[in-house]
Amino acid sequence: MLFKDSTARTIRLQKRMAIVVAALLAGAWLFGIRPLRATVVDVANDRTTVDRDLTVANERAGKLPQLKRQVEELREQVGRFKSMLPRSDLQPALADLVRLAGAQSLRKFTYTQDSEKALPLCIEQPVTIKFESSFTDAYEFLEAIDQMQRLTRVRDINIKQLDTRGNGDVRVEMSLSFFFSEQW
């Protein structure tokens, strides 16, 4: 009987131990392995995202030398534009105009400054010019204005023949604008 009680106790103890081991395994699965597997999946997804971001960043980094070249080209263009759009000093522009008129042998050359107009990025200084010359000299004067190293625009031009004999002399009246900037 002692042997029977001992065997029954051992069986009960084994059953309890099996239940405890099963509970421990279930707990380990629920609270340890399953969340760990989810974390591993999250890390794998994060790695995929990081790899994709790294690929995009490497592609962008590969474009940096090209962007640097473009920035340098834009800086050069801004420098050229600044030289064409000097600070608000009309006297050198007018001196250039008088010098060009003298070089083309223009007669009765006069100019008048109109009131300047403030534009969003610059100042426009209109000038009205009148002169007489041969048609060829007038053309060369206009061409020289076009070649000036400053931003200019011919707004209006009126060319009239001076005589009917056909010697080619003309009277020219024109409105010309010089553009300046206060910001440079």
C-alpha positions in Angstrom: 0.0 0.0 0.0 2.8 2.2 0.7 4.1 1.4 -2.7 0.7 2.2 -4.2 0.5 5.6 -2.4 4.0 6.4 -3.5 3.2 5.6 -7.1 0.0 7.6 -7.1 1.9 10.6 -5.6 4.6 10.3 -8.2 2.0 10.2 -11.0 0.2 13.3 -9.5 3.6 15.0 -9.2 4.5 14.2 -12.8 1.1 15.5 -14.0 1.6 18.7 -12.0 5.1 19.0 -13.4 3.8 18.4 -16.9 1.2 21.2 -16.4 3.9 23.6 -15.0 6.2 22.8 -17.9 3.4 23.2 -20.4 2.4 26.5 -18.7 6.1 27.7 -18.8 6.4 26.7 -22.5 3.1 28.5 -23.3 4.2 31.6 -21.3 7.6 31.5 -23.1 5.8 31.3 -26.4 3.3 34.1 -25.6 5.6 36.5 -23.8 9.0 35.7 -25.3 9.2 33.9 -28.6 6.1 35.4 -30.3 7.0 39.1 -29.6 10.6 38.4 -30.5 9.5 37.0 -33.8 7.4 40.1 -34.4 10.4 42.3 -33.5 12.6 40.3 -36.0 10.0 40.9 -38.7 9.9 44.7 -37.8 13.7 44.9 -37.9 13.7 43.1 -41.3 11.1 45.6 -42.6 13.1 48.5 -41.1 16.3 47.2 -42.8 14.4 47.1 -46.1 13.3 50.7 -45.6 16.8 51.8 -44.6 18.3 50.0 -47.7 15.8 51.8 -49.9 16.6 55.2 -48.3 20.3 54.5 -48.7 19.9 53.7 -52.4 17.9 57.0 -52.9 20.6 58.9 -50.9 23.4 57.4 -53.0 21.5 58.3 -56.2 21.1 61.9 -54.9 24.8 62.0 -53.8 25.8 60.9 -57.3 24.0 64.0 -58.7 25.9 66.4 -56.4 28.9 67.0 -58.9 26.4 67.9 -61.6 24.4 70.2 -59.3 27.7 71.8 -58.2 28.5 72.5 -61.8 25.1 74.0 -62.4 25.5 76.2 -59.3 28.8 77.5 -60.6 27.3 78.2 -64.0 24.4 80.1 -62.4 26.9 82.1 -60.3 28.8 83.0 -63.5 25.5 84.0 -65.1 24.6 86.2 -62.1 28.0 87.8 -62.3 27.5 88.6 -66.0 24.0 89.9 -65.2 25.4 92.1 -62.4 27.9 93.6 -64.8 25.0 94.4 -67.2 22.9 95.8 -64.4 25.3 98.1 -62.5 24.5 100.3 -59.5 22.3 103.3 -60.1 24.8 105.5 -61.8 23.5 106.9 -65.1 26.5 109.1 -65.9 28.8 106.4 -67.3 25.9 105.1 -69.4 25.3 108.6 -70.8 29.0 109.1 -71.4 29.1 105.8 -73.4 26.1 107.1 -75.4 27.8 110.4 -76.2 31.1 108.5 -77.1 29.1 106.2 -79.5 27.4 109.2 -81.0 30.7 110.9 -81.6 32.2 107.7 -83.1 29.3 107.6 -85.6 29.5 111.3 -86.6 25.9 112.0 -85.5 24.7 115.6 -86.0 22.5 117.5 -83.6 22.8 114.8 -81.0 20.7 115.5 -77.9 19.4 113.5 -75.1 17.0 114.1 -72.2 16.5 112.0 -69.1 12.9 111.1 -68.3 11.9 110.3 -64.7 13.1 106.9 -63.5 10.7 104.1 -62.8 11.1 101.8 -59.9 10.6 98.1 -60.9 10.5 95.1 -58.5 14.2 94.2 -59.0 15.7 97.2 -60.6 15.3 100.8 -61.7 14.5 101.8 -65.3 15.9 105.1 -66.5 14.3 106.2 -69.7 16.3 108.5 -72.0 15.0 110.2 -75.2 17.6 110.6 -77.9 17.4 112.8 -81.1 20.0 113.1 -83.8 20.5 113.4 -87.6 22.9 111.3 -89.6 23.2 109.1 -92.7 21.1 106.0 -92.5 24.2 103.9 -92.3 25.6 105.9 -89.3 22.2 105.7 -87.6 22.2 101.9 -88.1 25.8 101.5 -86.8 24.9 103.7 -83.7 21.9 101.4 -82.9 24.0 98.4 -83.4 26.6 99.8 -81.0 23.9 100.5 -78.4 22.9 96.8 -78.7 26.5 95.8 -78.0 26.8 97.9 -74.9 27.8 96.0 -71.7 24.7 97.1 -69.8 21.1 96.2 -69.9 19.3 98.5 -72.3 16.1 98.4 -74.2 14.9 100.5 -77.2 11.3 101.3 -76.3 10.4 103.4 -79.4 12.1 104.6 -82.5 11.0 107.0 -85.2 13.2 107.4 -88.3 12.3 110.0 -90.9 14.0 110.9 -94.2 15.5 114.5 -94.1 15.3 115.3 -97.8 13.8 114.0 -101.0 17.1 114.1 -102.9 17.8 110.6 -101.7 21.2 111.2 -100.1 20.2 108.9 -97.2 20.2 111.4 -94.3 17.7 110.7 -91.6 16.4 112.2 -88.4 16.0 109.7 -85.5 14.0 110.1 -82.4 14.1 107.2 -80.0 13.2 106.2 -76.4 15.9 104.1 -74.8 15.8 102.7 -71.2 18.8 101.8 -69.1 18.3 99.4 -66.2 20.1 99.7 -62.9 20.0 98.1 -59.5 20.3 99.4 -56.0 20.9 95.9 -54.6 24.4 95.0 -56.0 
